[in-house]
Amino acid sequence: MISGASTSASASSGGGRSDDHSNGNPQAGQNRPLPKKESDLFKNVVKFYESKQYKKGLKNADAILKRFPNHGETLCMKGLIVNAMASALWGGEGAGNGGSGGGKEPVVDKKKEAVELVKRGLMMDMRSHVCWHVYGLLHRSSHNYAEAIKAYKQALRIDHDNLQILRDMGLLQIQMRDVAGFRETRLRILTLRPNSKVHWLTYAIALHIGGDPSSAASVLDSYMDTVSDDNINCDHNLNSIADFQRIFESSELALYKNMILSDMTTSNDNDKDGLKGIEKALNHLDAIHDIVVDKTGWLSARLSYQLHLGLFDSAEKTAIELFRRGSTEDHRIHGAYMCALLKCDGNTCREVLERSAGTCTLATLRPLSDEERAILINAYFGASTISASTSKTEDNEDSHITCNNNGISDSWGKSVTMLGGLASLFPMSVSIKRIRLTLLPPSSREFKLAIDTYCQQQIIKGVPSLGSDLSSLYLMEIRLKKPQCPSTSGSNNQEYIASEELTMTRYAVAKDPVDVKRNEVYRLLVHLVDSYIESLSCNNTFPDDVTAGELPHAPSTLLWAWYLRASLHEQAGEYSQGISLINKCIDHTPTAVDFYELKGRLLESGGDIQQAADVVDAGRDLDHQDRYINNQATKTLLRAGRIEEASRRISLFTRHEAPVEQNLYDMQCTWYELELADCLKMKGELGRSLRKYMAVIKHYEDFHEDQFDFHNYCIRKVTLRSYCKLLKFEDELWGLPHYCRAAEGVISIHLHLIDNISMSQTDEELDYSEMTPAQRKKAKNMARKKKNAMTSGGGGGDSSGGKDGVSSKNNSESNGNKKKSKPHIIDEDPEGKDLLALDHLQEAMKFAAILVRHAPKRISSWALQYDVSIRRCKMLLAMQALFKMKYIDSDDHRLFSRIVDFSKKMSSRINLGHDAPEQVISSEFPKLVNFLSLPDFVRMVVDRVKADSSSNLSKVIAVLRAMISTKVGSTAEASTLLLESQLNLRGLTLDTCREALALMKSIGSDKQNKDKMIELIISKFPFAKDL
């Protein structure tokens, strides 16, 4: 809305008509009014713009400008309408696909015309707040928010109390996270219009996110007092005040205020942990109990506060009440309940509450002592349950797990234990049955019985995901650095290094085949499933059957036991054995889609991606309505490099009115675009790959822009807690995995083009000068066919949508369809030549800066930051990246290879030690190499790798490269280091094995060593080809 435009026109119409309009009256800056007729037309211009009737608005604007060509506000409004029409044309016919789109010249020309009109109008009347407001709106439409805010501020200097301009500026300020400016703007709005709910709530949010929760709570109190008084004194057809208090808005306001109270901290020395605010929030929850409608949210907040304050007995009761209200499948609540039972410290409670993904609980976070396990088992399953299970496997009465003091002091908790724990109260809960597997020690008889029962039940049901479900039980202990307080988590590298001994023991899930094979739970599962298969094959029953006694099972039971064993083979990297079992499954039931998917995964992991794609596609052909298997087939085909087939498969679940790639772009299908970008990158088509990576980045920019729709909506609907979560999510948007993967892909391509500058040349045509006439004709035909395939929007290739170009060949009305089909989008740059023409170093630097700012915990972010900085000759920034990498993972192969690279580059610099950065590097870099010379440092790492029989293959390759480049050891020693491992290493993939083989060839290893290496690779990847 153009605030003040209609008002300005009305005020202008109050005066008389200008005497000499032939001279362009009224002149700019003279405050001369428009005549009545033109003033009414101007009001219509504003009205038509706001109702998106752009052609009518343009017609009325032209009518005014015909008599008064220099009227500034009309010129600005015309420019704004032209800009809106250009934006509608740009977005209405497809918004590109990551790169430059086709047919964009008319749109660009319209945009330029709009800018010229607005600037001209502004020059004609620089003292009009309408002109400055329109100028700000123009910048906002171009996402130039900083300039838009400047224009709004200039408009406010002319009209200080214009509410619409203040609202628009506030939106941009919160979008830009200018919290201080946003707070000031909302205060001005609240002062001007204190009778609006939205202004009170928005100002409270501004104070809250600005770090002043006390003032935010006071503002909410003032508003609630006003609302309550108003509603008490008037009739809103409510039965009572209690009815009013229980409406949704009051409930949300009360819970939002409670969230504000929990964020309060004090400067009191006796409140170092900031618990006074949490204590206030807990007391406030009791006060608002009758107002709150969201009882589950109320109880969850109460549980969190009680844990932070150490009120464990009360926390137990709250957790059980949440279970009674249906939260038995929420593992976050189970984790909190365990913390209450074990009376954990505040840091552990916070860590558990923040780990809300999957089946994570306290039992899967850190190792538990025998006493802690006994307390949890007693609370979940009761002493009688454990006694019964123990007596079934052991006749020793002294082995019963009992606990006199189970940490529950309230009567309700005692009744839970007496009744047999939570398992007897909620017998249908799947999570409680699953949690039992995490509480029992893996070496105990009770665990073997529990997992035996669990597996038998799931196999009888035919659950395909049983293998992945059980894999989360492969827990191994690791050492992690303890969280640092703000005073020690800064950029000071000494503090990072000094804190390395502050570690804690945590669990991690074993995923690498080397770790999986060593895991006790995995070995037990292999033993159990092998016994299942043997017993079911002979007797059609389980050994020690706990599900159906001696009754025979259906034939499908053996089938799913085979399937589970094949899944276990996959987890251990035993691909040949897995294939033989899954082939049995397919021979038994050739119509089960899950078998083909698993076989495809085994083939892909085993080295034959082409056959894997064929197998998964055959499984897809069994069920054309299954979107999941269709997506898996598409993904596997892309990894096999078969783009056209993948495009045809994914098109089965897209609209047929538009090209496939454009439709997928419109749906923001990031997984497909990332897989396609990786495929194109593998094929060497870097321009097209860049376009797909940039398409994903554009999606995230759209997610960021979508905030605009919620800044006002969430306040009006009083979903304030969700709005705060939205702001937090948007702040973390650029650190999400898919964005990081796309950004890393963009950076890697640009760095590759910097190192291979010839590949970034984008000649329009091939060099035909040295071709014969026949060859020239053939090459031109092939180029023309390739271009037509790219731009036709057909199944294969990168038919990404352009902006506005429309194919004239798309008006066919086949099949007698009278309905006019939508025009196809022409992509004028299908090969991404515009992206290849960019400044590669600047682009890489831009995305590296985003990654290190928003994903600082990813070691790959700092590795790419180093790669960019070293090419910019910014050695200090490169060394900073090395220290950050060391803090994240001091044993990572990317860190080691870059330390060697940095040391070699520094030794070749002439001016070492002559300026301040060089002196800092000279004093700090030795800490990265343990104060050793580079050859000694490499020798130290070589010895460490030799001592670790299951090191990471990538680390071994990096060490071999360093040995060769620093001349530490001989070629024979390097080859022996790799061969002696027998490839029983972590991080073993076919690509890394190919890299190791190529390295052996490059350093001149003898034929015997190379043949032995090939045999080792085939033993690990039996389906690998072309080694």
CORFEN-V371629 format. One record per backbone hydrogen bond with DSSP energy under -1.0 kcal/mol. CO is the residue of the C=O (numbers start at 1). NH is the residue of the N-H. If there is no record, write none. Layout:
co->CO nh->NH
co->CO nh->NH
This chain:
co->1 nh->3
co->2 nh->5
co->4 nh->8
co->5 nh->9
co->6 nh->10
co->7 nh->11
co->8 nh->12
co->9 nh->13
co->12 nh->15
co->20 nh->23
co->21 nh->24
co->27 nh->30
co->35 nh->39
co->36 nh->40
co->37 nh->41
co->38 nh->42
co->39 nh->43
co->40 nh->44
co->41 nh->45
co->42 nh->46
co->43 nh->47
co->44 nh->48
co->45 nh->49
co->46 nh->50
co->47 nh->51
co->48 nh->53
co->49 nh->52
co->52 nh->54
co->53 nh->57
co->54 nh->58
co->55 nh->59
co->56 nh->60
co->57 nh->61
co->58 nh->62
co->59 nh->63
co->60 nh->64
co->61 nh->65
co->62 nh->66
co->64 nh->67
co->64 nh->68
co->68 nh->71
co->71 nh->75
co->72 nh->76
co->73 nh->77
co->74 nh->78
co->75 nh->79
co->76 nh->80
co->77 nh->81
co->78 nh->82
co->79 nh->83
co->80 nh->84
co->81 nh->85
co->82 nh->86
co->83 nh->87
co->84 nh->88
co->85 nh->89
co->86 nh->90
co->87 nh->91
co->88 nh->92
co->102 nh->803
co->102 nh->804
co->102 nh->805
co->104 nh->108
co->105 nh->109
co->106 nh->110
co->107 nh->111
co->108 nh->112
co->109 nh->113
co->110 nh->114
co->111 nh->115
co->112 nh->116
co->113 nh->117
co->114 nh->118
co->115 nh->119
co->116 nh->120
co->117 nh->121
co->118 nh->122
co->119 nh->123
co->120 nh->124
co->121 nh->125
co->125 nh->128
co->128 nh->132
co->129 nh->133
co->130 nh->134
co->131 nh->135
co->132 nh->136
co->133 nh->137
co->134 nh->138
co->135 nh->139
co->136 nh->140
co->137 nh->141
co->139 nh->144
co->140 nh->143
co->143 nh->145
co->144 nh->148
co->145 nh->149
co->146 nh->150
co->147 nh->151
co->148 nh->152
co->149 nh->153
co->150 nh->154
co->151 nh->155
co->152 nh->156
co->153 nh->157
co->155 nh->159
co->159 nh->162
co->162 nh->166
co->163 nh->167
co->164 nh->168
co->165 nh->169
co->166 nh->170
co->167 nh->171
co->168 nh->172
co->169 nh->173
co->170 nh->174
co->171 nh->175
co->172 nh->176
co->173 nh->178
co->177 nh->179
co->178 nh->182
co->179 nh->183
co->180 nh->184
co->181 nh->185
co->182 nh->186
co->183 nh->187
co->184 nh->188
co->185 nh->189
co->186 nh->190
co->187 nh->191
co->188 nh->192
co->189 nh->193
co->193 nh->196
co->196 nh->200
co->197 nh->201
co->198 nh->202
co->199 nh->203
co->200 nh->204
co->201 nh->205
co->202 nh->206
co->203 nh->207
co->204 nh->208
co->205 nh->209
co->207 nh->212
co->208 nh->211
co->212 nh->216
co->213 nh->217
co->214 nh->218
co->215 nh->219
co->216 nh->220
co->217 nh->221
co->218 nh->222
co->219 nh->223
co->220 nh->224
co->221 nh->225
co->222 nh->226
co->223 nh->227
co->224 nh->228
co->225 nh->229
co->226 nh->230
co->227 nh->231
co->228 nh->232
co->229 nh->233
co->240 nh->244
co->241 nh->245
co->242 nh->246
co->244 nh->247
co->247 nh->251
co->248 nh->252
co->249 nh->253
co->250 nh->254
co->251 nh->255
co->252 nh->256
co->253 nh->257
co->254 nh->258
co->255 nh->259
co->256 nh->260
co->257 nh->261
co->258 nh->262
co->261 nh->264
co->268 nh->271
co->271 nh->274
co->275 nh->279
co->276 nh->280
co->277 nh->281
co->278 nh->282
co->279 nh->283
co->280 nh->284
co->281 nh->285
co->282 nh->286
co->283 nh->287
co->284 nh->288
co->288 nh->291
co->288 nh->292
co->293 nh->295
co->294 nh->298
co->295 nh->299
co->296 nh->300
co->297 nh->301
co->298 nh->302
co->299 nh->303
co->300 nh->304
co->301 nh->305
co->302 nh->306
co->303 nh->307
co->304 nh->308
co->305 nh->309
co->306 nh->311
co->310 nh->312
co->311 nh->315
co->312 nh->316
co->313 nh->317
co->314 nh->318
co->315 nh->319
co->316 nh->320
co->317 nh->321
co->318 nh->322
co->319 nh->323
co->320 nh->324
co->321 nh->325
co->322 nh->327
co->323 nh->326
co->327 nh->330
co->330 nh->334
co->331 nh->335
co->332 nh->336
co->333 nh->337
co->334 nh->338
co->335 nh->339
co->336 nh->340
co->337 nh->341
co->338 nh->342
co->339 nh->344
co->345 nh->349
co->346 nh->350
co->347 nh->351
co->348 nh->352
co->349 nh->353
co->350 nh->354
co->354 nh->356
co->357 nh->360
co->362 nh->365
co->362 nh->366
co->365 nh->507
co->369 nh->373
co->370 nh->374
co->371 nh->375
co->372 nh->376
co->373 nh->377
co->374 nh->378
co->375 nh->379
co->376 nh->380
co->377 nh->381
co->378 nh->382
co->379 nh->422
co->380 nh->423
co->382 nh->386
co->383 nh->387
co->384 nh->388
co->385 nh->389
co->386 nh->390
co->387 nh->391
co->388 nh->392
co->390 nh->394
co->396 nh->399
co->397 nh->400
co->410 nh->414
co->411 nh->415
co->412 nh->416
co->413 nh->417
co->414 nh->418
co->415 nh->419
co->416 nh->421
co->417 nh->420
co->421 nh->425
co->422 nh->426
co->426 nh->429
co->429 nh->433
co->430 nh->434
co->431 nh->435
co->432 nh->436
co->435 nh->438
co->435 nh->439
co->436 nh->440
co->441 nh->444
co->444 nh->448
co->445 nh->449
co->446 nh->450
co->447 nh->451
co->448 nh->452
co->449 nh->453
co->450 nh->454
co->451 nh->455
co->452 nh->456
co->453 nh->457
co->454 nh->458
co->455 nh->459
co->456 nh->460
co->457 nh->461
co->458 nh->462
co->458 nh->463
co->463 nh->466
co->465 nh->469
co->466 nh->470
co->467 nh->471
co->470 nh->473
co->471 nh->474
co->473 nh->475
co->474 nh->510
co->476 nh->508
co->478 nh->506
co->480 nh->504
co->485 nh->488
co->492 nh->496
co->493 nh->497
co->494 nh->498
co->495 nh->499
co->497 nh->500
co->499 nh->502
co->501 nh->503
co->502 nh->482
co->504 nh->480
co->506 nh->478
co->508 nh->476
co->512 nh->516
co->513 nh->517
co->516 nh->519
co->519 nh->523
co->520 nh->524
co->521 nh->525
co->522 nh->526
co->523 nh->527
co->524 nh->528
co->525 nh->529
co->526 nh->530
co->527 nh->531
co->528 nh->532
co->529 nh->533
co->530 nh->534
co->531 nh->535
co->532 nh->536
co->533 nh->537
co->534 nh->538
co->535 nh->539
co->540 nh->553
co->548 nh->551
co->554 nh->557
co->555 nh->559
co->556 nh->560
co->557 nh->561
co->558 nh->562
co->559 nh->563
co->560 nh->564
co->561 nh->565
co->562 nh->566
co->563 nh->567
co->564 nh->568
co->565 nh->569
co->566 nh->570
co->567 nh->571
co->568 nh->572
co->569 nh->574
co->570 nh->573
co->573 nh->575
co->574 nh->578
co->575 nh->579
co->576 nh->580
co->577 nh->581
co->578 nh->582
co->579 nh->583
co->580 nh->584
co->581 nh->585
co->582 nh->586
co->583 nh->587
co->584 nh->588
co->585 nh->589
co->589 nh->592
co->593 nh->597
co->594 nh->598
co->595 nh->599
co->596 nh->600
co->597 nh->601
co->598 nh->602
co->599 nh->603
co->600 nh->604
co->601 nh->605
co->602 nh->606
co->603 nh->608
co->606 nh->1023
co->608 nh->612
co->609 nh->613
co->610 nh->614
co->611 nh->615
co->612 nh->616
co->613 nh->617
co->614 nh->618
co->615 nh->619
co->616 nh->620
co->617 nh->621
co->619 nh->622
co->620 nh->623
co->623 nh->626
co->626 nh->630
co->627 nh->631
co->628 nh->632
co->629 nh->633
co->630 nh->634
co->631 nh->635
co->632 nh->636
co->633 nh->637
co->634 nh->638
co->635 nh->639
co->636 nh->640
co->637 nh->642
co->638 nh->641
co->641 nh->643
co->642 nh->646
co->643 nh->647
co->644 nh->648
co->645 nh->649
co->646 nh->650
co->647 nh->651
co->649 nh->652
co->650 nh->653
co->651 nh->654
co->659 nh->663
co->660 nh->664
co->661 nh->665
co->662 nh->666
co->663 nh->667
co->664 nh->669
co->665 nh->668
co->668 nh->670
co->669 nh->673
co->670 nh->674
co->671 nh->675
co->672 nh->676
co->673 nh->677
co->674 nh->678
co->675 nh->679
co->676 nh->680
co->677 nh->681
co->678 nh->682
co->679 nh->683
co->680 nh->685
co->684 nh->686
co->685 nh->689
co->686 nh->690
co->687 nh->691
co->688 nh->692
co->689 nh->693
co->690 nh->694
co->691 nh->695
co->692 nh->696
co->693 nh->697
co->694 nh->698
co->695 nh->699
co->696 nh->700
co->697 nh->701
co->698 nh->702
co->699 nh->703
co->700 nh->704
co->701 nh->705
co->702 nh->706
co->704 nh->707
co->705 nh->708
co->706 nh->709
co->707 nh->710
co->707 nh->711
co->710 nh->714
co->712 nh->716
co->713 nh->717
co->714 nh->719
co->718 nh->720
co->719 nh->723
co->720 nh->724
co->721 nh->725
co->722 nh->726
co->723 nh->727
co->724 nh->728
co->725 nh->729
co->726 nh->730
co->727 nh->731
co->728 nh->732
co->730 nh->733
co->732 nh->735
co->733 nh->736
co->736 nh->740
co->737 nh->741
co->738 nh->742
co->739 nh->743
co->740 nh->744
co->741 nh->745
co->742 nh->746
co->743 nh->747
co->744 nh->748
co->745 nh->749
co->746 nh->750
co->747 nh->751
co->748 nh->752
co->749 nh->753
co->750 nh->754
co->751 nh->755
co->752 nh->756
co->756 nh->759
co->757 nh->760
co->758 nh->761
co->766 nh->768
co->768 nh->771
co->772 nh->776
co->773 nh->777
co->774 nh->778
co->775 nh->779
co->776 nh->780
co->777 nh->781
co->778 nh->782
co->779 nh->783
co->780 nh->784
co->781 nh->785
co->782 nh->786
co->783 nh->787
co->784 nh->788
co->785 nh->789
co->786 nh->790
co->787 nh->791
co->788 nh->792
co->798 nh->800
co->802 nh->96
co->805 nh->826
co->814 nh->817
co->824 nh->807
co->829 nh->832
co->832 nh->836
co->833 nh->837
co->835 nh->838
co->839 nh->843
co->840 nh->844
co->841 nh->845
co->842 nh->846
co->843 nh->847
co->844 nh->848
co->845 nh->849
co->846 nh->850
co->847 nh->851
co->848 nh->852
co->849 nh->853
co->850 nh->854
co->851 nh->855
co->855 nh->858
co->858 nh->862
co->859 nh->863
co->860 nh->864
co->861 nh->865
co->862 nh->866
co->863 nh->867
co->864 nh->868
co->865 nh->869
co->866 nh->870
co->867 nh->871
co->868 nh->872
co->869 nh->874
co->873 nh->875
co->874 nh->878
co->875 nh->879
co->876 nh->880
co->877 nh->881
co->878 nh->882
co->879 nh->883
co->880 nh->884
co->881 nh->885
co->882 nh->886
co->883 nh->887
co->884 nh->888
co->885 nh->889
co->889 nh->892
co->892 nh->896
co->893 nh->897
co->894 nh->898
co->895 nh->899
co->896 nh->900
co->897 nh->901
co->898 nh->902
co->899 nh->903
co->900 nh->904
co->901 nh->905
co->902 nh->906
co->903 nh->907
co->906 nh->909
co->911 nh->914
co->915 nh->919
co->916 nh->920
co->917 nh->921
co->918 nh->922
co->919 nh->923
co->920 nh->924
co->921 nh->925
co->924 nh->927
co->925 nh->928
co->926 nh->931
co->929 nh->932
co->933 nh->937
co->934 nh->938
co->935 nh->939
co->936 nh->940
co->937 nh->941
co->938 nh->942
co->939 nh->943
co->940 nh->944
co->941 nh->945
co->942 nh->946
co->943 nh->947
co->944 nh->948
co->948 nh->951
co->951 nh->986
co->952 nh->956
co->953 nh->957
co->954 nh->958
co->955 nh->959
co->956 nh->960
co->957 nh->961
co->958 nh->962
co->959 nh->963
co->960 nh->964
co->961 nh->965
co->962 nh->966
co->963 nh->968
co->970 nh->974
co->971 nh->975
co->972 nh->976
co->973 nh->977
co->974 nh->978
co->975 nh->979
co->976 nh->980
co->979 nh->982
co->981 nh->984
co->983 nh->985
co->986 nh->953
co->989 nh->993
co->990 nh->994
co->991 nh->995
co->992 nh->996
co->993 nh->997
co->994 nh->998
co->995 nh->999
co->996 nh->1000
co->997 nh->1001
co->998 nh->1002
co->999 nh->1003
co->1000 nh->1005
co->1006 nh->1010
co->1007 nh->1011
co->1008 nh->1012
co->1009 nh->1013
co->1010 nh->1014
co->1011 nh->1015
co->1012 nh->1016
co->1013 nh->1017
co->1014 nh->1018
co->1015 nh->1019
co->1016 nh->1020
co->1017 nh->1021
co->1021 nh->1024
